[in-house]
Amino acid sequence: MSEGLRASIVIPAYNEGEDIVAGLDRIFEAVHLDSEVLVVVDAPSDTTVPVVERYAAEKQPALRLLVNDYGRGPAYAIRYGIDHAASDTVVVTMADGCDDPRQIDDLVRLVERGVVVAAASRYMPGGQQVGGPRLKSFLSRMAGITLQLFTNAGTRDATNSFKAYNAEFVREVGIDSVDGFEIGLELTAKARRLRRPVAEIPTIWLDRTFGASNFKLAKWIPKYLRWYRFAFGRQLSVDELRALTAPTTNPHTPHEKEHSE
């Protein structure tokens, strides 16, 4: 780990092109802790590549571009970014500009204080979601609220991808998701089953005003349901958890992902 580096900010991206610039500007303006920013793409031909390379050369040497070779799709991109992070604390945020980067510093400080998952929550007092598909919003809200009510998960927004993680915890429990953006729910559920501390702070999420979302609700609902159900149950040891959640396929085997559709 790099000495003095407080956070690694991982951004999965798919053909964002120039659209990613506004989000990067907001991140570098809002984050005051010593951090690196890792933009992860699936291929060198991605339209995000030349934009990020130019941005890093002209504006921000703390920005790095990574080409994921685990497989196509956001789950693999996020996993690749976490595996290549130089900090003990990793923040995952989206390239679409929906997340508010002003919460990043506070999320990092929560992890440094001892929580293994720090969530930016749309559904706690002071949080808000503006725009976005109504069905997706309803399902996400109900999942988060019921998990908190019935399992004391530590956050009312378990499905939000905008979270900070203790990198050692992530290495300890592993990441088994291979589709979509369900990693945030997976790691929250694993923390709950291990009875590790999870905390949340409010955030305001704004629907993207440019480009098209890569979220495929119908395809990914079963993936979310797996981890939603997993959050319920007795306390597990790390060995028990890994035995219950071990993937049936090689986690680095390429699959046909939603990004290729």
Helices and strands as residue ranges (DSSP letters): E 7-12, G 17-19, H 20-30, E 35-41, H 48-58, E 63-67, H 74-83, E 89-92, G 101-103, H 104-113, E 117-121, E 128-130, H 134-151, E 163-166, H 167-173, H 183-194, E 198-202, E 204-206, H 217-230, H 238-245, G 258-260
